[in-house]
Amino acid sequence: MKLSYSAISSYQTCPLQYYYRYVEKKPSLPSPSLSFGTSLHEVLNWFYSVPTPDPYSLDEMVDQLEKAWVSEGYCSPEEETRYFLQGRSTLEIYYRNNIHDFHIPAALEHGFGIDMGFCTLTGVIDRLDKHPDGGFEIIDYKTNRRLPPARRLDEDLQLPIYQIAAEDIWKVSPEKVTFYYLLLNHRHSFKITDERKSRAIETIKGVAGKIESGLFDATRNNLCPWCDYIDLCPEWKDKPKPQKSRTSPALDIGQAVDELVLCHKLVTRQLSRIESLKDTIRQYLGEHDIERIGGSEGIAYIGDGGELSWEDLE
């Protein structure tokens, strides 16, 4: 049995959700939070993968966000733009706060599979730093909009799992582990004690045992509105489905100005592209002495007034 932190967390939230996702392998839906988090993780991985000790510039980092940006899951172009602007401002703050002690990490995006006897523990460590004094630190990036309660952080399994992996892979015991909350510009660091590591292993073993026994009952919880499988869930069969709230990042006046400028740039770029495509099509029609040409999405033709026109096939 292979178990990752995400899989264990899914089972703890709702065993039936775990069954749909990891046993039946039903695909999950894209969402703003997932796309946003993936985009920022990709940029930070690129930033620290620089081949020399000299870091990239802030402008290069912002440019990379455009290249790495994941557009799936947003309900509108306006929502996507707001997330993009927040991602850009978050990276700008991160750059200014971390550039003064920039160093190349000991490891980046390191995947692992650890044989625990009762399961194979898998995952990806965002970053492992080696400090000047020789100590190691595991860093995991988070894009939460608020800090989780302290009790939840004390019980969380992710960083204990990464500690176990680091000790197995690199034979080092990191002096501290850190959740780096990017949007809040906040580091939550602590040390993984042997007692906490033992508790984590027992929790993972308990989850593995329940999965092995085929225990996949549905569990109602406050995350049900966001579950990708709520339409399949017997707990909600023939009952009104709870509505999930989707709130895009708050827009202050500075971001409003930035959004205006960005949208204008995008529109200008698209208008320029439209004129270029029209010239290409018009030239093709003239060279081949035809009046209409079709593609998979529509048909372009020369209208009665001699101008280029087009129709959507849908």
C-alpha positions as CSV (number, residue, x, y, z in Angstrom):
1,M,0.0,0.0,0.0
2,K,1.3,3.5,-0.9
3,L,0.3,6.3,1.3
4,S,1.1,10.0,1.0
5,Y,0.3,12.9,3.4
6,S,-2.5,13.9,1.0
7,A,-4.0,10.4,0.9
8,I,-3.8,10.1,4.7
9,S,-5.4,13.5,5.2
10,S,-8.1,12.6,2.7
11,Y,-8.9,9.4,4.6
12,Q,-9.0,11.3,7.9
13,T,-11.4,13.8,6.5
14,C,-13.7,11.2,4.9
15,P,-12.9,7.5,4.2
16,L,-15.3,7.5,1.3
17,Q,-13.6,10.5,-0.3
18,Y,-10.3,8.5,-0.1
19,Y,-12.0,5.5,-1.7
20,Y,-13.3,7.5,-4.7
21,R,-9.9,9.4,-5.2
22,Y,-7.3,6.7,-4.4
23,V,-9.0,3.4,-4.9
24,E,-11.4,4.1,-7.8
25,K,-9.1,6.9,-9.0
26,K,-11.9,9.2,-10.0
27,P,-10.4,12.5,-11.1
28,S,-10.7,15.6,-9.0
29,L,-11.9,18.9,-10.3
30,P,-9.5,21.9,-10.9
31,S,-10.0,24.8,-8.4
32,P,-8.5,28.3,-7.9
33,S,-6.7,27.3,-4.7
34,L,-5.0,24.3,-6.4
35,S,-4.0,26.2,-9.5
36,F,-2.8,29.1,-7.5
37,G,-0.7,27.0,-5.2
38,T,0.8,25.0,-8.0
39,S,1.7,28.2,-9.8
40,L,3.6,29.7,-6.8
41,H,5.3,26.4,-6.1
42,E,6.5,26.1,-9.7
43,V,8.0,29.7,-9.5
44,L,9.8,29.1,-6.2
45,N,11.2,25.8,-7.5
46,W,12.5,27.6,-10.6
47,F,13.9,30.5,-8.4
48,Y,16.0,28.1,-6.3
49,S,17.1,26.0,-9.2
50,V,19.4,28.7,-10.5
51,P,22.6,27.1,-11.8
52,T,24.9,29.7,-10.1
53,P,25.0,31.2,-6.6
54,D,23.7,34.5,-8.2
55,P,19.9,34.7,-7.8
56,Y,17.5,35.7,-10.5
57,S,16.2,39.3,-10.4
58,L,12.7,40.2,-9.2
59,D,11.6,41.1,-12.7
60,E,12.7,37.6,-13.9
61,M,10.7,36.1,-11.0
62,V,7.6,38.0,-12.0
63,D,8.1,37.0,-15.7
64,Q,8.3,33.4,-14.6
65,L,5.0,33.6,-12.9
66,E,3.4,34.4,-16.2
67,K,5.1,31.3,-17.8
68,A,4.2,29.0,-14.9
69,W,0.7,30.3,-14.3
70,V,-2.0,27.6,-14.2
71,S,-5.3,28.9,-15.6
72,E,-7.6,26.0,-14.7
73,G,-10.4,26.2,-12.2
74,Y,-11.2,29.9,-12.2
75,C,-14.8,30.9,-12.6
76,S,-14.1,34.0,-14.6
77,P,-11.2,36.0,-16.2
78,E,-11.8,38.6,-13.4
79,E,-11.3,36.0,-10.7
80,E,-8.1,34.7,-12.4
81,T,-6.7,38.2,-12.7
82,R,-7.2,38.9,-9.0
83,Y,-5.4,35.7,-8.1
84,F,-2.6,36.5,-10.5
85,L,-2.1,39.9,-9.0
86,Q,-2.1,38.5,-5.5
87,G,0.4,35.9,-6.7
88,R,2.6,38.6,-8.1
89,S,2.5,40.7,-5.0
90,T,3.1,37.7,-2.8
91,L,6.3,36.8,-4.8
92,E,7.5,40.4,-4.6
93,I,7.2,40.4,-0.8
94,Y,8.9,37.0,-0.7
95,Y,11.8,38.2,-2.9
96,R,12.4,41.3,-0.8
97,N,12.4,39.3,2.5
98,N,14.6,36.5,1.3
99,I,17.0,37.8,-1.2
100,H,19.5,39.1,1.4
101,D,20.4,35.5,2.5
102,F,19.8,33.7,-0.8
103,H,21.5,30.3,-1.0
104,I,21.0,27.2,-3.2
105,P,19.1,24.6,-1.2
106,A,20.5,21.1,-0.4
107,A,17.4,19.6,-2.2
108,L,14.4,20.8,-4.1
109,E,11.1,19.0,-5.0
110,H,12.6,15.8,-3.8
111,G,10.2,12.8,-4.3
112,F,10.5,9.8,-1.9
113,G,9.1,6.4,-1.2
114,I,9.9,5.0,2.2
115,D,9.2,1.3,3.2
116,M,7.5,1.5,6.6
117,G,6.7,-2.2,6.7
118,F,3.0,-1.7,6.8
119,C,3.0,0.7,3.8
120,T,5.2,2.7,1.5
121,L,5.2,6.3,2.6
122,T,5.5,8.7,-0.4
123,G,5.7,12.4,-0.9
124,V,7.6,15.4,-2.3
125,I,9.7,17.7,-0.1
126,D,9.5,21.2,-1.3
127,R,12.9,22.3,0.0
128,L,15.8,21.2,2.3
129,D,18.1,23.9,3.4
130,K,21.6,23.5,4.9
131,H,22.5,26.4,7.2
132,P,26.0,27.8,7.7
133,D,26.3,26.0,11.1
134,G,25.7,22.7,9.3
135,G,22.1,22.2,10.5
136,F,19.3,21.2,8.2
137,E,15.8,22.7,7.8
138,I,12.8,21.3,5.9
139,I,10.6,24.0,4.3
140,D,7.1,23.4,3.0
141,Y,5.3,26.2,1.1
142,K,1.7,26.9,2.0
143,T,-0.8,29.2,0.2
144,N,-3.4,29.2,2.9
145,R,-5.2,32.5,3.5
146,R,-5.2,32.1,7.2
147,L,-3.1,30.3,9.8
148,P,-4.6,26.9,10.9
149,P,-5.4,26.6,14.7
150,A,-2.3,25.7,16.8
151,R,-4.0,22.4,17.8
152,R,-4.3,21.3,14.2
153,L,-0.6,22.2,13.5
154,D,0.4,20.1,16.6
155,E,-1.4,17.1,15.2
156,D,-0.5,17.6,11.5
157,L,1.4,14.7,9.9
158,Q,3.0,16.4,6.9
159,L,6.3,17.6,8.5
160,P,6.8,14.5,10.7
161,I,6.5,12.4,7.5
162,Y,9.1,14.6,5.8
163,Q,11.4,14.3,8.9
164,I,11.1,10.5,8.6
165,A,11.9,10.8,4.9
166,A,15.0,13.0,5.4
167,E,16.4,10.7,8.0
168,D,15.9,7.7,5.7
169,I,17.2,9.4,2.4
170,W,20.0,11.7,3.6
171,K,20.7,10.2,7.0
172,V,20.3,13.6,8.6
173,S,17.9,14.7,11.3
174,P,16.8,18.3,10.5
175,E,17.1,20.7,13.4
176,K,13.8,22.2,12.5
177,V,10.9,22.0,10.1
178,T,9.0,25.0,8.7
179,F,5.6,25.7,7.2
180,Y,6.2,28.9,5.1
181,Y,2.8,30.7,4.7
182,L,3.5,32.7,1.6
183,L,0.4,34.9,1.6
184,L,0.9,35.8,5.2
185,N,4.7,36.1,5.0
186,H,4.9,33.9,8.1
187,R,7.2,31.0,9.1
188,H,5.9,28.5,11.5
189,S,8.9,26.5,12.7
190,F,9.3,23.7,15.2
191,K,11.4,20.6,16.0
192,I,10.1,17.1,15.4
193,T,10.7,15.2,18.6
194,D,11.0,11.4,18.8
195,E,7.7,11.3,20.7
196,R,5.9,13.3,17.9
197,K,7.5,11.1,15.3
198,S,6.3,8.0,17.1
199,R,2.8,9.4,17.4
200,A,2.8,10.2,13.7
201,I,3.8,6.6,12.8
202,E,1.1,5.1,15.0
203,T,-1.5,7.4,13.3
204,I,-0.3,6.4,9.9
205,K,-0.3,2.7,10.9
206,G,-3.9,3.1,12.1
207,V,-5.1,4.7,8.9
208,A,-3.3,2.0,6.9
209,G,-5.0,-0.7,8.9
210,K,-8.5,0.7,8.3
211,I,-7.8,1.0,4.6
212,E,-6.6,-2.6,4.6
213,S,-9.8,-3.6,6.3
214,G,-11.9,-1.9,3.6
215,L,-13.5,0.7,6.0
216,F,-14.7,3.5,3.7
217,D,-17.7,4.9,5.4
218,A,-18.8,8.5,4.4
219,T,-18.2,11.1,7.1
220,R,-20.0,14.4,7.0
221,N,-17.8,17.4,7.8
222,N,-17.5,21.1,7.1
223,L,-15.5,20.4,3.9
224,C,-18.4,18.5,2.2
225,P,-19.4,21.5,0.1
226,W,-16.0,21.4,-1.6
227,C,-15.8,17.6,-2.1
228,D,-15.5,16.6,-5.7
229,Y,-17.6,13.5,-5.1
230,I,-20.6,15.0,-3.2
231,D,-23.0,13.9,-6.0
232,L,-21.9,10.3,-5.4
233,C,-22.1,10.4,-1.7
234,P,-24.9,8.4,0.0
235,E,-24.9,11.0,2.9
236,W,-26.2,13.6,0.5
237,K,-28.4,11.4,-1.7
238,D,-31.8,13.0,-2.3
239,K,-30.8,15.9,0.0
240,P,-30.1,19.5,-0.7
241,K,-26.4,19.9,-1.4
242,P,-24.6,22.5,0.8
243,Q,-23.3,25.4,-1.2
244,K,-19.7,26.2,-1.2
245,S,-18.6,29.8,-1.0
246,R,-16.0,31.0,-3.5
247,T,-14.3,34.2,-2.6
248,S,-11.5,35.6,-4.7
249,P,-8.8,37.7,-3.1
250,A,-9.9,41.1,-1.8
251,L,-9.2,43.9,-4.2
252,D,-7.7,47.1,-2.7
253,I,-7.3,50.3,-4.7
254,G,-3.7,49.6,-5.6
255,Q,-4.6,46.2,-7.0
256,A,-7.5,47.8,-8.8
257,V,-5.1,50.1,-10.6
258,D,-2.8,47.1,-11.4
259,E,-5.7,45.0,-12.7
260,L,-6.8,47.9,-14.9
261,V,-3.2,48.2,-16.4
262,L,-2.9,44.4,-16.7
263,C,-6.3,44.0,-18.4
264,H,-5.4,46.8,-20.8
265,K,-2.1,45.2,-21.7
266,L,-3.9,41.8,-22.3
267,V,-6.6,43.4,-24.5
268,T,-4.1,45.4,-26.5
269,R,-2.0,42.2,-27.1
270,Q,-5.1,40.3,-28.2
271,L,-6.3,43.1,-30.5
272,S,-2.8,43.2,-32.1
273,R,-3.0,39.4,-32.5
274,I,-6.5,39.6,-34.1
275,E,-5.2,42.1,-36.7
276,S,-2.3,39.9,-37.5
277,L,-4.5,36.9,-38.0
278,K,-6.9,38.8,-40.2
279,D,-4.0,39.9,-42.4
280,T,-2.8,36.3,-42.7
281,I,-6.3,35.0,-43.7
282,R,-7.0,37.9,-46.0
283,Q,-3.7,37.3,-47.8
284,Y,-4.4,33.5,-48.1
285,L,-7.9,34.1,-49.6
286,G,-6.4,36.6,-52.1
287,E,-3.5,34.3,-53.2
288,H,-5.8,31.4,-53.7
289,D,-8.7,33.4,-55.2
290,I,-11.3,32.0,-52.8
291,E,-13.9,33.7,-50.7
292,R,-14.3,31.3,-47.7
293,I,-11.9,29.2,-45.6
294,G,-12.9,27.0,-42.7
295,G,-11.3,25.8,-39.5
296,S,-12.5,23.6,-36.7
297,E,-14.0,26.5,-34.8
298,G,-15.5,28.7,-37.5
299,I,-15.4,30.0,-41.1
300,A,-13.8,33.2,-42.4
301,Y,-14.9,34.9,-45.6
302,I,-14.8,38.1,-47.6
303,G,-18.1,40.0,-47.0
304,D,-20.1,42.1,-49.4
305,G,-18.2,45.2,-48.6
306,G,-14.8,43.5,-49.2
307,E,-14.0,43.2,-45.5
308,L,-13.0,40.0,-43.7
309,S,-15.7,38.5,-41.6
310,W,-16.1,35.2,-39.7
311,E,-18.7,33.0,-38.1
312,D,-18.5,30.7,-35.1
313,L,-19.5,27.2,-36.0
314,E,-21.2,26.7,-32.6
